[in-house]
Amino acid sequence: MFGLTADLTLLLLLCLLCAAVFEFINGFHDTANAVATVIYTNSLKPNIAVIYSGILNFIGVLAGGTAVAMGIIKLLPPGVLIDQDLMHNIAMILSLLLSAIIWNLGTWYLGIPASSSHTLIGSILGVGIAYTFIEGTSMAEGVNWHKAGHVGLSLLLSPFIGFVGTLGLVKLAKTFIKNKKIFSEPDKTAAPPWYIRWILISTCGAVSYVHGSNDGQKGIGLVMLILVAIVPAKFALDHSTSIKEIRTEVTTAIANFENLSVDLSNDKNYNKAMNSLAILNSHLAEVESFDHLSSEEIQTLRVAMYDASSAMKKLDEDENLKGVFGDYNLSKASKNIAAPIEYAPLWVVIMIALCLGIGTMIGWKRIVKTIGEKIGKEHLSYAQGAGAEMVAAATIGLATATGLPVSTTQVLSSGIAGSMVASNGLANLQKGTMRNIALAWLLTLPVTMILSGGLFTILRFTL
């Protein structure tokens, strides 16, 4: 398989199976948040709700693109992903996968709506940091801290947006909507009025779809990490890319960089871009297809594309250099040069979509019970459920559009908490549940980082 030995093929399949298990767990761990509102307001029967949510998760993965997936991959610099010793790469992949699965299963078993996004990112950062200590390199070579900062900020802010946004929306609704029925405890023996029911079903569907488009991409990124680390010759570059177009983009970039009216020879990003572009120009000069390149040549091209693209993006974002490049579109050129490394095969997308969709339909009850009964002291009302899901869908959808991973769990559970506060103040929250959620939120990153880093250290010297 892919030219690997029987032993390496089995390890590759094991890693892919672990990735599928992680995404399957993500389905019933995170998507329970989406169906909690329709179940606890009697808008849909539980079995129908989870099937409906699972289908929309599946569609969300297929339609979501790969921007978030590429953000996950970029947390680890290309040098970490492409070790000459494949067993070291496998140790890294298994470590982060096992850490993420262990934490997700543990929090699910306890019924705590913890974040699969935090779990995965903490596991990735853990192996990156462990790599720097083992190899004796700088922290910058083990983790892309620039990207990690963006991801961390999105994960930090999204729960507050969920809480404040839902609190404000429910307060606003109470001011302008005089129908008290939508703010009262639902009738346990009957479905809500048709207009309320369809609002709740629509918001459940929206959250399920954006969950698929955002969290599904994390699974895609995870599988691509596996494939790039273990089978770089086949998957480190998109072999369907037009080399002629990349070559033209590189020569155009070099010409523009060499003909600037100002001297940028002391700018580290300028020098990094020029050095990487020169490597690409040299290696692509006589190449007609990636299929005939050796694994080492593929790795060299991937690193150079990554470095050139990231350096050009930073130059484009530098406020001190506005106008220096004239009409040359640095942002577009950066994306075009990175095109061969920012992709995912269709079979990977379908695999993750199936795992997430099927996982949604199984094992959802524990988290649903926490969301519906244990965050607030009162039963979830129609307005609270709809408000939380509207804010969650908008927040997650915006994050997906900007290529940032966020936690569906944290956004929605924070939204439910905000809706409870909007009804009867802070006293309406169940302190024990909120304490457990807060502890999971605070502990997920450090615990998964330590767990994955420790496993990587052990496996790297035993595999």
ZIGI-V444474 format. One record per residue. N is the residue number from 1. RES is the residue in one small letter. PHI is phi as a letter, one per 40 degrees, with the letter a starting at -180 (999 if undefined). PSI is psi in degrees with one decimal (999 if undefined). D_FIRST is the distance of its C-alpha to the first C-alpha in Angstrom with 2 decimals. Layout:
N/RES/PHI/PSI/D_FIRST
N/RES/PHI/PSI/D_FIRST
This chain:
1/m/999/119.6/0.00
2/f/f/25.1/3.86
3/g/g/12.8/5.33
4/l/c/159.0/5.70
5/t/c/168.4/7.78
6/a/c/-41.5/8.06
7/d/c/-45.3/10.63
8/l/c/-34.0/9.10
9/t/c/-42.5/6.23
10/l/c/-40.2/9.45
11/l/c/-38.4/11.40
12/l/c/-46.6/9.44
13/l/c/-36.3/9.86
14/l/c/-43.8/13.37
15/c/c/-43.2/14.19
16/l/c/-37.5/13.34
17/l/c/-42.2/15.40
18/c/c/-38.8/18.14
19/a/c/-40.1/18.27
20/a/c/-39.7/18.72
21/v/c/-43.4/21.38
22/f/d/-45.7/23.11
23/e/c/-33.7/23.44
24/f/c/-45.9/24.57
25/i/c/-40.5/27.20
26/n/d/-37.2/28.15
27/g/d/-51.9/28.93
28/f/c/-17.4/31.53
29/h/c/-48.7/32.63
30/d/c/-39.2/33.46
31/t/c/-15.4/34.05
32/a/d/-28.3/36.72
33/n/c/-38.6/38.82
34/a/c/-38.5/38.78
35/v/c/-12.4/39.87
36/a/d/-41.1/42.46
37/t/c/-43.5/45.10
38/v/c/-29.2/44.97
39/i/c/-44.8/44.91
40/y/c/-8.1/47.78
41/t/b/8.2/49.89
42/n/g/26.8/49.39
43/s/c/-32.8/48.05
44/l/a/148.0/45.13
45/k/c/145.7/44.40
46/p/d/-47.7/41.61
47/n/c/-39.9/39.20
48/i/c/-40.1/39.80
49/a/c/-45.3/39.53
50/v/c/-32.1/36.09
51/i/c/-44.8/34.70
52/y/d/-47.0/36.35
53/s/c/-40.1/35.01
54/g/c/-40.6/31.45
55/i/c/-42.9/31.49
56/l/c/-31.1/32.87
57/n/c/-44.0/30.33
58/f/d/-48.0/27.58
59/i/c/-39.3/29.46
60/g/c/-40.7/30.08
61/v/c/-45.3/26.42
62/l/c/-34.9/25.82
63/a/c/-4.5/28.97
64/g/c/-12.6/29.03
65/g/g/-160.3/27.27
66/t/b/10.6/25.41
67/a/c/-44.9/28.38
68/v/c/-40.2/28.33
69/a/d/-43.4/24.54
70/m/c/-32.2/25.01
71/g/c/-37.6/27.96
72/i/c/-45.7/25.87
73/i/c/-38.8/23.37
74/k/c/-7.1/26.43
75/l/c/-28.5/27.86
76/l/b/122.0/25.78
77/p/d/154.2/26.43
78/p/d/-28.4/23.53
79/g/c/-29.9/24.35
80/v/c/-38.0/23.60
81/l/c/-29.8/20.18
82/i/b/80.1/19.07
83/d/c/142.4/19.89
84/q/c/-26.6/19.11
85/d/c/108.5/18.24
86/l/c/-30.5/14.97
87/m/c/-31.1/16.54
88/h/c/-40.7/19.42
89/n/c/-42.5/17.41
90/i/c/-38.3/15.91
91/a/c/-41.4/19.54
92/m/c/-48.5/20.78
93/i/c/-47.6/18.52
94/l/c/-36.0/19.18
95/s/c/-47.9/22.83
96/l/c/-33.6/23.49
97/l/c/-48.6/21.69
98/l/c/-39.1/23.58
99/s/c/-46.0/26.80
100/a/c/-41.9/26.67
101/i/c/-44.3/26.00
102/i/d/-47.3/28.78
103/w/c/-41.9/31.33
104/n/c/-43.9/30.65
105/l/c/-39.4/30.98
106/g/c/-46.4/34.08
107/t/c/-33.7/35.89
108/w/c/-44.3/35.04
109/y/c/-36.2/36.45
110/l/c/-4.1/39.60
111/g/g/24.2/39.85
112/i/c/122.2/39.88
113/p/c/75.9/38.59
114/a/c/170.5/36.70
115/s/c/120.7/34.45
116/s/c/-30.0/30.66
117/s/c/-49.0/30.81
118/h/d/-41.3/32.79
119/t/c/-49.0/30.48
120/l/c/-44.9/27.30
121/i/c/-39.6/29.18
122/g/c/-40.2/30.90
123/s/c/-40.6/27.67
124/i/c/-44.9/26.27
125/l/c/-36.1/29.62
126/g/c/-45.4/29.73
127/v/c/-32.0/26.62
128/g/c/-43.4/27.83
129/i/c/-42.7/31.25
130/a/c/-37.5/30.00
131/y/d/-42.6/27.94
132/t/c/-38.2/31.23
133/f/c/-41.6/33.08
134/i/c/-42.7/30.52
135/e/c/-12.4/30.15
136/g/g/30.5/33.86
137/t/b/177.3/33.44
138/s/c/159.5/35.44
139/m/c/-30.5/34.76
140/a/c/-22.7/34.17
141/e/c/-13.9/31.07
142/g/c/-26.9/29.48
143/v/a/138.4/30.36
144/n/c/88.9/31.27
145/w/c/-27.7/34.70
146/h/c/-47.9/35.88
147/k/c/-39.0/33.22
148/a/c/-34.8/33.66
149/g/c/-43.0/37.37
150/h/c/-43.9/36.89
151/v/c/-44.7/34.59
152/g/c/-39.9/37.01
153/l/c/-41.3/39.96
154/s/c/-39.1/38.48
155/l/c/-29.5/37.71
156/l/c/-41.4/41.19
157/l/c/-31.9/43.14
158/s/d/-39.8/41.53
159/p/c/-36.4/43.12
160/f/c/-36.5/46.50
161/i/c/-43.1/46.10
162/g/c/-45.9/45.31
163/f/c/-54.8/48.35
164/v/c/-40.9/50.85
165/g/c/-44.6/49.71
166/t/c/-40.2/50.02
167/l/d/-47.7/53.26
168/g/c/-39.2/54.75
169/l/c/-42.9/53.58
170/v/c/-39.7/55.02
171/k/c/-42.9/58.25
172/l/c/-42.6/58.53
173/a/c/-40.7/58.01
174/k/c/-26.7/60.71
175/t/c/-40.1/63.08
176/f/b/-19.0/62.77
177/i/b/119.1/61.72
178/k/c/-11.0/64.66
179/n/c/104.1/62.96
180/k/c/-16.8/62.80
181/k/c/-37.0/60.65
182/i/c/-12.2/57.43
183/f/b/1.4/58.18
184/s/b/168.4/59.07
185/e/c/130.8/57.10
186/p/c/151.0/55.43
187/d/c/121.0/56.94
188/k/c/-13.1/54.78
189/t/b/-2.4/55.88
190/a/a/153.7/55.37
191/a/c/154.9/53.05
192/p/c/169.5/54.30
193/p/d/149.7/56.13
194/w/d/-38.8/53.95
195/y/c/-36.6/53.93
196/i/c/-42.0/52.88
197/r/d/-44.5/50.25
198/w/c/-29.4/48.64
199/i/c/-45.9/48.75
200/l/c/-40.5/46.91
201/i/c/-39.5/44.34
202/s/c/-43.1/43.79
203/t/c/-35.5/43.42
204/c/c/-44.8/41.00
205/g/c/-40.0/38.90
206/a/c/-44.1/39.13
207/v/c/-41.2/38.02
208/s/c/-43.0/35.08
209/y/c/-49.3/34.00
210/v/c/-28.8/34.37
211/h/c/-45.2/32.65
212/g/c/-42.2/29.58
213/s/c/-28.0/29.87
214/n/c/-59.2/30.29
215/d/c/-33.0/28.54
216/g/c/-36.2/25.66
217/q/c/-29.8/25.03
218/k/c/-38.9/24.88
219/g/c/-39.9/21.92
220/i/c/-44.6/20.28
221/g/c/-37.9/21.14
222/l/c/-45.0/19.73
223/v/c/-39.5/16.25
224/m/c/-34.1/16.47
225/l/d/-43.9/17.63
226/i/c/-49.6/14.51
227/l/c/-40.9/12.18
228/v/c/-37.5/14.69
229/a/c/-36.1/15.13
230/i/b/-32.9/11.67
231/v/b/61.7/9.89
232/p/c/-35.8/13.27
233/a/c/-29.7/12.62
234/k/c/-33.8/10.95
235/f/b/-5.1/13.09
236/a/c/-26.3/16.18
237/l/b/148.9/17.89
238/d/c/108.4/18.17
239/h/c/-10.7/17.42
240/s/c/-4.7/19.82
241/t/c/143.4/22.70
242/s/c/110.9/25.59
243/i/c/-33.3/25.92
244/k/c/-41.9/29.47
245/e/c/-39.9/30.45
246/i/c/-42.5/29.09
247/r/c/-42.2/30.90
248/t/c/-41.4/34.07
249/e/c/-40.5/33.88
250/v/c/-46.7/33.59
251/t/c/-35.6/36.49
252/t/c/-41.3/38.60
253/a/c/-44.7/38.06
254/i/c/-43.9/39.05
255/a/c/-43.0/42.14
256/n/c/-38.0/43.24
257/f/c/-34.7/42.74
258/e/c/-19.1/44.75
259/n/b/28.8/47.60
260/l/c/150.5/48.48
261/s/c/-8.1/52.20
262/v/b/158.3/51.78
263/d/c/115.5/50.48
264/l/b/22.5/47.37
265/s/c/-17.1/46.61
266/n/c/0.9/47.18
267/d/c/121.2/44.84
268/k/c/-34.9/41.65
269/n/c/-36.1/39.60
270/y/c/-47.5/40.99
271/n/c/-39.5/40.08
272/k/c/-42.8/36.57
273/a/c/-46.3/36.06
274/m/c/-42.9/37.58
275/n/c/-43.1/35.58
276/s/c/-39.5/32.25
277/l/c/-37.3/33.36
278/a/c/-40.3/34.35
279/i/c/-45.1/30.90
280/l/c/-43.5/29.33
281/n/c/-40.5/32.03
282/s/c/-44.9/31.46
283/h/c/-25.5/27.66
284/l/c/-4.6/27.66
285/a/d/-43.2/30.61
286/e/b/9.2/28.86
287/v/c/133.0/25.46
288/e/b/-21.8/24.82
289/s/a/140.7/21.15
290/f/c/-18.5/18.71
291/d/c/-28.6/16.01
292/h/c/5.4/17.73
293/l/c/151.3/18.31
294/s/c/166.2/17.07
295/s/d/-39.7/15.65
296/e/c/-40.4/19.27
297/e/c/-40.0/20.80
298/i/c/-45.0/18.70
299/q/c/-41.4/19.77
300/t/c/-43.8/23.33
301/l/c/-40.9/23.49
302/r/c/-47.4/22.26
303/v/c/-43.9/24.89
304/a/c/-40.9/27.54
305/m/c/-42.6/26.98
306/y/c/-49.2/27.18
307/d/c/-43.1/30.30
308/a/c/-46.3/32.02
309/s/c/-47.6/31.56
310/s/c/-38.7/32.74
311/a/c/-41.3/35.67
312/m/c/-36.3/36.77
313/k/c/-41.6/36.69
314/k/c/-36.7/38.89
315/l/c/-39.3/41.25
316/d/c/-32.1/41.55
317/e/c/-9.9/42.43
318/d/c/113.7/44.99
319/e/c/-27.1/48.41
320/n/c/-11.6/50.10
321/l/b/12.6/48.23
322/k/c/125.9/49.02
323/g/g/-12.2/50.11
324/v/c/-35.4/49.16
325/f/c/7.5/46.38
326/g/g/-130.6/48.62
327/d/c/-4.4/47.00
328/y/c/124.3/43.55
329/n/c/93.2/41.25
330/l/c/-40.1/39.35
331/s/c/-47.1/37.67
332/k/c/-42.5/36.27
333/a/c/-39.4/35.20
334/s/c/-44.7/33.43
335/k/c/-39.9/31.39
336/n/c/-39.8/30.60
337/i/c/-31.6/29.41
338/a/c/-5.8/27.16
339/a/d/-41.9/25.72
340/p/c/-17.3/22.40
341/i/b/-8.6/21.68
342/e/b/77.0/23.22
343/y/a/167.6/20.94
344/a/a/131.3/18.53
345/p/c/151.7/16.35
346/l/d/-36.7/18.12
347/w/c/-29.9/15.50
348/v/c/-44.1/15.99
349/v/c/-45.2/19.73
350/i/c/-40.8/19.77
351/m/d/-47.9/17.82
352/i/c/-38.9/20.38
353/a/c/-42.3/23.23
354/l/c/-45.3/22.61
355/c/c/-43.7/22.40
356/l/c/-43.1/25.53
357/g/c/-44.4/27.38
358/i/c/-40.0/26.87
359/g/c/-33.3/27.65
360/t/d/-32.6/30.85
361/m/c/-0.2/32.11
362/i/b/140.9/31.84
363/g/g/20.8/33.61
364/w/c/-14.1/35.76
365/k/c/-38.7/39.19
366/r/c/-48.6/39.54
367/i/c/-38.0/39.18
368/v/d/-41.8/41.16
369/k/c/-40.0/44.02
370/t/c/-47.8/44.15
371/i/c/-44.1/44.20
372/g/c/-28.4/46.72
373/e/b/-23.9/49.06
374/k/b/-6.4/48.74
375/i/c/-48.6/48.82
376/g/b/164.1/52.28
377/k/c/-12.2/55.28
378/e/b/159.3/55.76
379/h/c/142.2/53.65
380/l/d/123.5/51.44
381/s/c/170.1/53.54
382/y/d/-47.3/52.53
383/a/c/-40.1/53.32
384/q/c/-44.8/51.45
385/g/c/-47.3/48.25
386/a/c/-42.5/48.39
387/g/c/-45.5/49.35
388/a/c/-40.8/46.54
389/e/c/-33.9/43.91
390/m/c/-47.8/45.41
391/v/c/-41.6/45.29
392/a/c/-45.3/41.76
393/a/c/-42.5/40.43
394/a/c/-42.8/42.20
395/t/c/-47.5/41.09
396/i/c/-39.1/37.39
397/g/c/-42.4/37.44
398/l/c/-41.1/39.08
399/a/c/-41.8/36.62
400/t/c/-41.5/33.65
401/a/c/-29.6/35.48
402/t/c/3.8/35.91
403/g/g/23.9/32.33
404/l/b/136.8/33.44
405/p/c/135.7/32.08
406/v/b/168.1/34.84
407/s/c/115.3/35.19
408/t/d/-42.3/36.10
409/t/d/-50.8/37.40
410/q/c/-39.9/39.71
411/v/c/-45.7/41.00
412/l/c/-42.9/41.84
413/s/c/-35.4/43.21
414/s/c/-37.9/45.29
415/g/c/-42.6/46.45
416/i/c/-42.9/47.57
417/a/c/-42.7/49.44
418/g/c/-37.8/51.07
419/s/c/-33.9/52.17
420/m/c/-41.0/53.79
421/v/c/-37.0/55.64
422/a/c/-29.5/56.81
423/s/c/-50.2/58.41
424/n/a/25.1/60.22
425/g/g/-177.3/59.39
426/l/c/-26.7/57.47
427/a/c/-12.6/59.20
428/n/c/-2.5/57.11
429/l/c/143.4/53.91
430/q/c/111.2/52.94
431/k/c/-37.7/52.90
432/g/c/-45.8/50.73
433/t/c/-45.2/47.83
434/m/c/-35.6/48.17
435/r/c/-43.3/48.25
436/n/c/-41.9/45.01
437/i/c/-43.0/43.28
438/a/c/-40.8/44.67
439/l/c/-42.3/43.57
440/a/c/-40.0/39.99
441/w/c/-42.6/40.14
442/l/c/-34.0/41.48
443/l/c/-22.4/39.35
444/t/d/-51.0/35.86
445/l/c/-56.2/35.15
446/p/c/-39.8/36.61
447/v/c/-47.6/35.27
448/t/c/-32.9/31.64
449/m/c/-45.4/31.92
450/i/c/-42.3/33.32
451/l/c/-48.5/30.87
452/s/c/-39.1/27.70
453/g/c/-41.2/29.27
454/g/c/-44.4/30.25
455/l/c/-41.2/26.90
456/f/c/-42.2/25.22
457/t/c/-41.3/27.85
458/i/c/-50.7/27.31
459/l/c/-33.5/23.51
460/r/c/-29.4/23.39
461/f/b/3.5/25.59
462/t/b/-29.0/24.11
463/l/c/999/20.29
